[in-house]
Amino acid sequence: MRIEQELINEIREKNDILDVVSEYVKLEKRGRNYIGLCPFHDEKTPSFSVSEDKQICHCFGCKKGGNVFQFIQEIKGISFVDAVRELGDKVDIHIEQQETAPTEGIVDDHIKMIEMHELMANNYHYILKHTEEGEAALNYLKSRGFTEELINDRKIGYAPNHSKFTHDFLEKNGYDAVLAYEAGLLSRNDETFDYFDRFRDRIIFPLLNFQGKTVGFSGRTYTDQSPKYLNSPETPIFQKRKMLYNIDRARKFIRQNDEVILLEGFMDVIKSFEADIKQVVATMGTALSREHVTMVKKLASNVTLLYDGDFAGKEAAINVGKDLLNEGLNVFVVNLPKTMDPDDYITEYGSDAFKSFVEGQKQSYVTFKAQQLYYANENNDLKHEQHIEELIHDINLIQSEFLRKKVLQQVADLYKVDVNSLKNRLSPNIVQNYTDYNNFVPEMKEKKLDKIGRAEQALLKHFMNHKQLFLEYHSRINQEDFTSLNNRVIFSRLNGYYKNNDVFNISDFSSYIEEHQIIETVMYLDSLLINDEPETEEIEDYIRIISPNEHKENSIEYLNQQLNKAMQAGDIALQRQYLEQIVQYNRNRM
């Protein structure tokens, strides 16, 4: 599908790259630009930079970046056309979907899997709300404090107690049972290969991915069925290690508060969100994975663990907190009363009391851990010495100097030791080092450029600065004259770009390029400091260096071209001039 360039430009201009990137990355202003942790690879030190002036982004680590379209392409794994369409929808510029033949292969299967989940989510929701069969489940939800508004908002549903309901409904709507099985909606008898519904007689909670698409379900019993929760299995579109429940809704609140509140279960998340604590997410019944940590780091620098108040909840907080602290995050813990989870607390004391409790009871993870260790071995000095060693290691990892000093004092008071004796055991190298990204110049591999390489860069830079120079000289250069593949592509794309644009804009130009390594070269060339008004002789010198044959073997082609132009123009004087040069050229070759 081809989208008019004017429409692409309009959509790009209305989608500020800073706003778009901020939906996925926590950015901090650094000089003229903004930096954050790269969303495309795992890192501890921010290397991802956004230039609001140039409307481009770039990672100094993995080298990925570009304009707003290329950012969306990369982060969502979609095509350029889909990125344009998605950003267009955000600014009420709607691009019609053209009728195309169904695509084949993996991507098409994944799309169908999501379609099936969206279809069944709507169907389950209808059955819960509007059928006699869903009445018992609906009454149960209401008894647990679920309002009709909340049920509608979360699209909670009910799967009927029939083995073939989902199977038949999907087949009726043209979906294949095998694909529905692979999507986790059906189960299969391995002896007869008969397919039947995975979710039966259960309250259904849709599980949404980062983009807000339904990719799985959690079925909760409202009777004495076992297990209490039945989740979708691992599928191509639902992988628990990559899923955080509620991330699609919580994302903007996480950025606003610079905090992720991590809970144990999605029911706790739903109730906490309704209690006006919005930056809440939960894992899907799994331990915190590397992918989860990476996702959290890209959105916030602070994490609060709000786990159940029982022994298992406290143990989980200590283990998870350690992993988060090791990743350079500021970690806090809210210690709920024994045997209570967030849902219990809200039911017992109300939403306002819960919100006040959470806001008023956040303590440093290291302080929480110190208390748990101390009171478990209150009279064991040997254990205390071992604890201190472990806690000093943790304190070294605290990023905030204020918090580090406060926790050090709290640990000293708890263990009844002099704070200076603990301070002396801290690592001398606990100051975070930051890289200066003010100039937003992509890092290029150190390599000494020869005369030709320098000429290529300078000429392309001048062509980027001046359309008129490009139009005047580009016909005298062959694309193959450039020794660098990246430079060849840039030269070629400039030709197409200047057919539609009068002034070079790096963000616009990036739309003409798909390859990340070439975008990196463009950004590097854009950053070069060079004479803004070159003399004619300077340009001629660059051309002689880049295209030495332009004045030798190939120059006859140039002279013939000019002669033809003079003949078409009817310019007798120019015709005579070029004829004389051609004769002289041929004499020199004899």
JODAPE-V503984 format. One record per residue. SS is DSSP state (alpha for helix, beta for strand, coil for the rest). PHI is phi in radians with two decimals (none if undefined). Layout:
# JODAPE-V503984
SS:PHI
SS:PHI
This chain:
# JODAPE-V503984
coil:none
coil:-1.84
coil:-1.92
coil:-1.03
alpha:-1.06
alpha:-1.06
alpha:-1.21
alpha:-1.04
alpha:-1.10
alpha:-1.11
alpha:-1.13
alpha:-1.09
alpha:-1.15
alpha:-1.54
coil:-1.97
coil:-1.10
alpha:-1.09
alpha:-1.12
alpha:-1.16
alpha:-1.17
alpha:-1.11
alpha:-1.12
coil:-1.25
coil:-2.11
coil:-2.31
coil:-1.37
coil:-1.88
beta:-2.24
beta:-1.20
beta:-2.41
coil:1.18
coil:-1.43
beta:-2.06
beta:-2.18
beta:-2.19
beta:-2.93
coil:-1.27
coil:-1.08
coil:-1.39
coil:-1.82
coil:-2.68
coil:-1.41
coil:-2.74
coil:-1.80
coil:-1.83
coil:-1.02
coil:-2.33
beta:-1.79
beta:-2.11
beta:-2.13
beta:-1.78
coil:-1.21
coil:-1.13
coil:-1.57
coil:1.03
beta:-2.39
beta:-2.27
beta:-2.79
beta:-1.77
coil:-1.36
coil:-1.61
coil:-1.61
coil:1.30
coil:-1.42
beta:2.82
beta:2.38
coil:-1.56
alpha:-1.13
alpha:-1.17
alpha:-1.19
alpha:-1.11
alpha:-1.16
alpha:-0.96
alpha:-1.25
alpha:-1.32
alpha:-1.89
coil:1.13
coil:-2.10
coil:-1.36
alpha:-1.06
alpha:-1.06
alpha:-1.15
alpha:-1.14
alpha:-1.10
alpha:-1.11
alpha:-1.13
alpha:-1.22
alpha:-1.12
alpha:-1.04
alpha:-1.13
coil:-1.99
coil:1.06
coil:-1.98
coil:-1.74
coil:-1.75
coil:-1.14
coil:-1.38
coil:-1.36
coil:-1.22
coil:-2.30
coil:-1.16
coil:-0.99
coil:-1.31
coil:-1.86
coil:1.69
alpha:-1.08
alpha:-1.03
alpha:-1.10
alpha:-1.09
alpha:-1.12
alpha:-1.08
alpha:-1.13
alpha:-1.08
alpha:-1.17
alpha:-1.01
alpha:-1.09
alpha:-1.16
alpha:-1.10
alpha:-1.10
alpha:-1.24
alpha:-1.05
alpha:-1.13
alpha:-1.20
alpha:-1.05
alpha:-1.12
alpha:-1.08
alpha:-1.09
alpha:-1.10
alpha:-1.46
alpha:-2.24
coil:-2.23
alpha:-1.14
alpha:-1.13
alpha:-1.59
alpha:-1.11
alpha:-1.11
alpha:-1.14
alpha:-1.13
alpha:-1.11
alpha:-1.09
alpha:-1.06
alpha:-1.13
alpha:-1.20
coil:-1.62
coil:1.59
coil:-1.48
coil:-1.36
alpha:-1.10
alpha:-1.09
alpha:-1.19
alpha:-1.07
alpha:-1.20
alpha:-1.08
coil:-1.58
coil:0.90
coil:-1.21
beta:-2.38
beta:-2.47
beta:-1.65
coil:-1.08
coil:-1.49
coil:-2.31
coil:-1.35
coil:-2.15
alpha:-1.08
alpha:-1.12
alpha:-0.95
alpha:-1.20
alpha:-1.12
alpha:-1.19
alpha:-1.12
alpha:-1.09
coil:-1.66
coil:1.53
coil:-1.80
coil:-1.40
alpha:-1.12
alpha:-1.10
alpha:-1.19
alpha:-1.14
alpha:-1.15
alpha:-1.15
coil:-1.45
coil:1.57
coil:-1.52
beta:-2.13
beta:-1.90
beta:-2.49
coil:-1.39
coil:-1.22
coil:-1.55
coil:-1.71
coil:1.03
coil:-1.51
beta:-1.68
beta:-2.56
beta:-1.18
coil:-1.34
coil:-1.81
coil:-2.41
coil:0.93
beta:-2.38
beta:-1.29
beta:-1.89
beta:-1.93
beta:-1.14
beta:-1.94
beta:-1.88
coil:-1.50
coil:-1.02
coil:-1.58
coil:1.45
coil:-1.68
beta:-1.28
beta:-2.16
beta:-2.97
beta:-2.40
beta:-2.09
beta:-1.77
beta:-1.83
coil:-1.31
coil:-2.07
coil:-2.10
coil:-1.87
coil:-1.09
coil:-2.21
coil:-1.36
coil:-1.10
beta:-2.11
beta:-2.14
beta:-1.71
coil:-1.04
coil:-1.33
coil:-1.15
coil:-2.39
coil:-1.04
coil:-1.87
coil:-2.32
coil:-2.18
alpha:-1.04
alpha:-1.19
alpha:-1.92
coil:-1.89
coil:-2.14
beta:-1.11
coil:1.44
alpha:-1.08
alpha:-1.15
alpha:-1.53
alpha:-1.38
alpha:-0.91
alpha:-1.21
alpha:-1.29
alpha:-1.07
alpha:-1.12
alpha:-1.10
alpha:-1.66
coil:0.90
beta:-2.69
beta:-1.92
beta:-1.81
beta:-1.77
beta:-1.96
coil:-1.49
coil:-2.39
alpha:-1.26
alpha:-1.12
alpha:-1.11
alpha:-1.12
alpha:-1.04
alpha:-1.20
alpha:-1.16
alpha:-1.08
alpha:-1.20
coil:-1.47
coil:1.27
coil:-1.86
coil:-1.63
coil:-1.54
beta:-1.88
beta:-2.48
beta:-2.60
coil:-1.34
coil:-1.67
coil:1.30
coil:-2.14
coil:-1.18
coil:-1.15
coil:-1.70
alpha:-1.02
alpha:-1.13
alpha:-1.08
alpha:-1.07
alpha:-1.06
alpha:-1.08
alpha:-1.13
alpha:-1.06
coil:-1.32
coil:-1.87
coil:-2.71
coil:-1.84
beta:-2.15
beta:-2.24
beta:-1.96
beta:-1.64
beta:-2.09
coil:-1.76
coil:-1.03
coil:-1.45
coil:-1.44
alpha:-1.04
alpha:-1.08
alpha:-1.13
alpha:-1.18
alpha:-1.09
alpha:-1.11
alpha:-1.08
alpha:-1.14
alpha:-1.22
alpha:-1.19
alpha:-1.04
alpha:-1.09
alpha:-1.09
alpha:-1.18
alpha:-1.10
alpha:-1.11
coil:-1.61
coil:1.48
coil:-1.63
beta:-1.45
beta:-2.03
beta:-2.25
beta:-2.34
beta:-1.85
coil:-1.65
coil:-1.23
coil:-1.00
coil:-0.95
coil:1.23
coil:-1.71
coil:-2.00
alpha:-0.96
alpha:-1.06
alpha:-1.06
alpha:-1.11
alpha:-1.14
alpha:-1.09
alpha:-1.34
alpha:-2.02
coil:1.71
alpha:-1.16
alpha:-1.11
alpha:-1.13
alpha:-1.13
alpha:-1.08
alpha:-1.12
alpha:-1.11
alpha:-1.10
alpha:-1.18
alpha:-1.68
coil:-2.08
beta:-1.38
beta:-2.13
beta:-0.99
alpha:-0.97
alpha:-1.15
alpha:-1.12
alpha:-1.03
alpha:-1.10
alpha:-1.04
alpha:-1.14
alpha:-1.09
alpha:-1.20
alpha:-1.14
alpha:-1.32
alpha:-1.35
coil:-2.45
coil:-1.04
coil:-1.96
coil:-1.96
alpha:-1.13
alpha:-1.08
alpha:-1.10
alpha:-1.06
alpha:-1.09
alpha:-1.15
alpha:-1.08
alpha:-1.03
alpha:-1.03
alpha:-1.18
alpha:-1.22
alpha:-1.07
alpha:-1.03
alpha:-1.17
alpha:-1.09
alpha:-1.02
coil:-1.52
coil:-1.20
coil:-1.34
coil:-1.41
alpha:-1.12
alpha:-1.04
alpha:-1.15
alpha:-1.06
alpha:-1.14
alpha:-1.14
alpha:-1.14
alpha:-1.02
alpha:-1.18
alpha:-1.12
alpha:-1.16
alpha:-1.07
alpha:-1.14
alpha:-1.11
alpha:-1.61
coil:1.00
coil:-2.25
coil:-1.22
alpha:-1.09
alpha:-1.16
alpha:-1.18
alpha:-1.31
alpha:-1.06
coil:-1.16
coil:-1.63
coil:-1.24
coil:-1.18
coil:-1.25
coil:-1.95
coil:-2.02
coil:-1.56
coil:-1.20
coil:-1.65
coil:-2.05
coil:-1.62
coil:-1.47
coil:-1.94
coil:-1.00
coil:-1.49
coil:0.87
coil:-1.89
coil:-0.96
coil:-1.31
coil:-1.85
coil:-1.06
coil:-1.14
coil:-2.72
coil:-1.29
coil:-1.40
coil:-1.44
alpha:-1.03
alpha:-1.17
alpha:-1.06
alpha:-1.15
alpha:-1.16
alpha:-1.05
alpha:-1.11
alpha:-1.11
alpha:-1.14
alpha:-1.11
alpha:-1.06
alpha:-1.12
alpha:-1.13
alpha:-1.22
alpha:-1.39
coil:-2.39
alpha:-1.05
alpha:-1.08
alpha:-1.09
alpha:-1.08
alpha:-1.11
alpha:-1.31
alpha:-1.98
alpha:-1.13
alpha:-1.22
alpha:-1.57
coil:-2.15
coil:-1.57
alpha:-0.97
alpha:-1.25
alpha:-1.17
coil:-1.30
coil:-1.37
coil:-1.64
alpha:-1.05
alpha:-1.05
alpha:-1.14
alpha:-1.06
alpha:-1.12
alpha:-1.07
alpha:-1.03
alpha:-1.15
alpha:-1.23
alpha:-1.06
alpha:-1.07
alpha:-1.18
alpha:-1.12
alpha:-1.28
alpha:-1.26
alpha:-2.03
coil:-2.40
coil:-1.64
coil:-2.19
coil:-1.30
coil:-2.31
alpha:-1.10
alpha:-1.19
alpha:-1.08
alpha:-1.08
alpha:-1.07
coil:-1.19
coil:-1.57
coil:-2.25
coil:-1.87
coil:-1.39
alpha:-1.10
alpha:-1.16
alpha:-1.36
alpha:-1.04
alpha:-1.07
alpha:-1.12
alpha:-1.04
alpha:-1.14
alpha:-1.14
alpha:-1.06
alpha:-1.08
alpha:-1.49
coil:-1.14
coil:-1.55
coil:-2.63
coil:-0.94
coil:-1.33
coil:-2.18
coil:-1.24
coil:-1.32
alpha:-1.00
alpha:-1.12
alpha:-1.10
alpha:-1.12
alpha:-1.07
alpha:-1.07
alpha:-1.07
alpha:-1.15
alpha:-1.09
alpha:-1.26
alpha:-1.25
coil:-2.15
alpha:-1.04
alpha:-1.36
alpha:-1.09
alpha:-1.91
coil:-2.18
coil:-0.98
coil:-1.41
alpha:-1.15
alpha:-1.10
alpha:-1.14
alpha:-1.10
alpha:-1.10
alpha:-1.14
alpha:-1.07
alpha:-1.16
alpha:-1.09
alpha:-1.08
alpha:-1.10
alpha:-1.13
alpha:-1.19
alpha:-1.13
alpha:-1.45
coil:1.26
coil:-1.56
alpha:-1.14
alpha:-1.09
alpha:-1.16
alpha:-1.05
alpha:-1.11
alpha:-1.08
alpha:-1.27
alpha:-1.12
alpha:-1.10
alpha:-1.16
alpha:-1.16
alpha:-1.08
alpha:-1.12
alpha:-1.06
alpha:-1.15
alpha:-1.09
alpha:-1.14
alpha:-1.45
coil:-1.39
